[in-house]
């Protein structure tokens, strides 16, 4: 079992913070912890370290044209990430995890709670409709509570079930830097994401 640090929530809060004990050293980092030594792709509330072979896709909400998630793909596996505002002293992941599990079961999916590199996680199997009929897709939900932010990841492909395939995807998640900023925001509000300066919403994030 991974050594997980769970800090105590302040009096009156429902959930404690959940994060790996080595988060401040290995990531995902807050921008106040990361500095600016390594090259990175600027996505607004997120910075990510580029690496060879990694593909990046921005998920855009049609109604508002705003970026609502970022998906990284490497070696056939994917991880979709979203950063949210969070309270200073309490966490979001333990509560959100319960809500995700309830939603998946309501939709006819199966959920297996577990404990992984980043702490409590969910492995879910959900029905997916295709032209050939219904099939099942397995994804894994991970989350980390940081300083005034929460970062959620949805892992797909081989990395959802294969620990060896998950190593590279976990490394991408570890390399993320969350730029929370000083603007007051309600907990669970999505932190603002943006298209990189290149203007490409989908394409290669290969390390040069």
C-alpha positions in Angstrom: 0.0 0.0 0.0 1.3 3.5 -0.9 2.2 5.8 1.9 -0.6 8.3 1.8 -0.8 11.6 3.7 -4.3 12.5 4.9 -4.4 15.8 6.8 -7.1 16.6 9.3 -9.9 18.8 8.1 -10.8 21.9 10.1 -13.6 21.7 12.5 -17.0 21.8 10.7 -15.5 20.5 7.4 -16.8 17.2 6.0 -13.6 15.7 4.5 -9.9 15.6 5.1 -7.4 16.4 2.4 -6.1 13.3 0.6 -2.7 13.4 -1.2 0.5 11.2 -1.4 3.0 11.9 1.3 5.6 12.9 -1.3 3.4 15.3 -3.3 5.4 18.4 -2.4 8.6 16.7 -3.7 7.3 14.6 -6.6 4.1 16.3 -7.6 1.6 17.3 -8.7 3.0 20.6 -7.5 1.6 24.0 -6.7 3.3 26.8 -8.7 4.7 28.2 -5.5 6.6 24.9 -5.0 7.7 24.3 -8.6 9.7 27.4 -9.6 10.4 27.8 -13.3 13.5 25.8 -14.1 12.0 23.0 -16.2 10.5 23.8 -19.6 6.7 23.5 -19.6 3.5 23.9 -21.7 1.4 26.8 -20.2 -2.3 25.9 -20.1 -3.4 28.6 -17.7 -4.2 26.9 -14.4 -2.0 24.0 -15.4 1.6 23.6 -16.6 2.9 20.3 -17.9 6.4 19.1 -18.6 6.7 18.1 -22.3 7.9 14.7 -23.2 8.6 12.7 -26.4 5.6 10.9 -27.8 3.0 12.6 -25.6 -0.1 13.9 -27.4 -2.3 16.5 -25.9 -6.0 17.3 -26.5 -8.0 20.2 -25.0 -11.7 19.4 -24.3 -13.8 22.5 -25.2 -17.3 23.1 -24.0 -19.4 24.0 -27.1 -21.8 26.4 -25.5 -19.2 28.6 -23.9 -16.1 27.7 -26.0 -14.1 27.4 -22.8 -11.5 24.7 -22.2 -12.9 22.4 -19.5 -10.3 19.6 -19.4 -7.0 18.4 -20.9 -6.3 14.9 -22.1 -2.8 13.5 -22.5 -2.1 10.3 -24.4 1.1 8.3 -24.3 1.8 4.7 -25.4 -1.9 4.0 -26.0 -3.1 5.1 -22.5 -4.8 8.4 -21.6 -5.3 10.6 -18.7 -7.9 13.4 -18.6 -7.2 16.1 -16.0 -9.2 18.9 -14.4 -8.1 21.4 -11.7 -10.6 22.9 -9.3 -10.6 25.5 -6.6 -10.7 24.0 -3.1 -10.9 25.2 0.5 -7.6 25.9 2.3 -8.0 23.5 5.2 -10.3 20.7 4.0 -10.3 18.4 1.0 -12.7 17.6 -1.9 -11.5 14.2 -3.3 -13.0 11.9 -0.6 -16.4 13.5 -1.1 -16.2 13.7 -4.9 -15.1 10.1 -5.1 -18.3 9.0 -3.4 -20.4 11.0 -5.8 -18.6 9.6 -8.9 -19.2 6.0 -7.6 -22.9 6.7 -7.0 -23.3 8.2 -10.5 -21.5 5.2 -12.2 -23.7 2.7 -10.3 -26.8 4.7 -11.3 -25.8 4.4 -15.0 -25.4 0.6 -14.7 -21.6 0.6 -14.2 -19.5 -1.3 -11.7 -17.1 0.4 -9.3 -14.2 -1.1 -7.3 -12.7 1.2 -4.6 -9.0 0.9 -4.1 -5.8 2.5 -2.9 -3.1 3.5 -5.4 0.0 5.7 -5.8 -2.1 8.9 -5.2 -4.3 7.5 -2.4 -8.0 6.4 -2.6 -9.1 5.7 -6.2 -11.9 4.1 -8.1 -11.7 1.5 -10.9 -15.0 1.6 -12.9 -16.4 -0.4 -15.7 -19.1 1.5 -17.7 -21.3 0.4 -20.6 -20.4 2.2 -23.9 -22.7 2.3 -26.9 -21.1 1.8 -30.4 -22.4 1.0 -33.9 -21.7 -2.7 -33.1 -23.8 -2.5 -29.9 -22.8 -2.2 -26.2 -19.4 -2.9 -24.8 -17.6 -2.2 -21.6 -14.9 0.3 -20.9 -12.7 0.4 -17.8 -11.4 3.7 -16.4 -9.7 4.7 -13.2 -10.4 7.9 -11.2 -7.6 9.4 -9.2 -7.5 12.7 -7.2 -5.1 14.9 -5.2 -6.0 17.7 -2.8 -3.4 20.5 -2.9 -3.0 24.0 -1.4 -6.4 25.6 -2.3 -6.8 23.3 -5.3 -8.0 19.8 -6.2 -6.7 17.9 -9.2 -8.7 15.0 -10.7 -7.5 12.5 -13.3 -9.4 9.9 -15.3 -7.1 7.2 -16.6 -8.0 5.1 -19.7 -6.5 2.5 -21.9 -4.0 -0.1 -20.6 -2.9 2.2 -17.7 -6.4 1.9 -16.1 -5.7 -1.8 -15.2 -2.0 -2.5 -15.9 0.4 -1.2 -13.3 3.4 -1.3 -15.8 1.5 0.8 -18.3 0.4 3.2 -15.6 3.9 4.2 -14.7 4.3 6.7 -17.6 0.7 8.1 -17.1 1.4 8.6 -13.4 4.6 10.4 -14.3 2.6 12.8 -16.5 0.2 13.4 -13.6 3.2 14.0 -11.2 4.7 16.5 -13.6 1.6 18.7 -13.6 1.9 22.1 -11.9 -1.3 23.8 -10.7 -1.4 27.6 -10.9 -4.2 28.5 -8.4 -3.8 32.3 -8.5 -5.1 34.7 -5.9 -8.6 35.2 -7.3 -11.3 34.1 -4.8 -13.3 31.2 -6.2 -16.0 28.9 -4.7 -14.8 25.4 -4.0 -15.3 22.9 -6.9 -15.3 25.7 -9.5 -13.1 24.7 -12.5 -9.8 26.7 -12.6 -9.4 28.6 -15.9 -7.7 26.6 -18.6 -6.5 28.0 -21.9 -5.1 27.1 -25.3 -1.3 27.2 -25.4 0.4 30.1 -27.2 0.8 27.9 -30.3 -3.0 28.0 -30.7 -3.3 24.3 -31.3 -6.2 22.6 -29.4 -5.0 19.2 -30.4 -1.6 17.9 -31.3 1.8 16.8 -30.2 3.5 17.8 -27.0 6.7 16.1 -27.9 9.8 17.1 -26.1 12.3 18.8 -28.4 
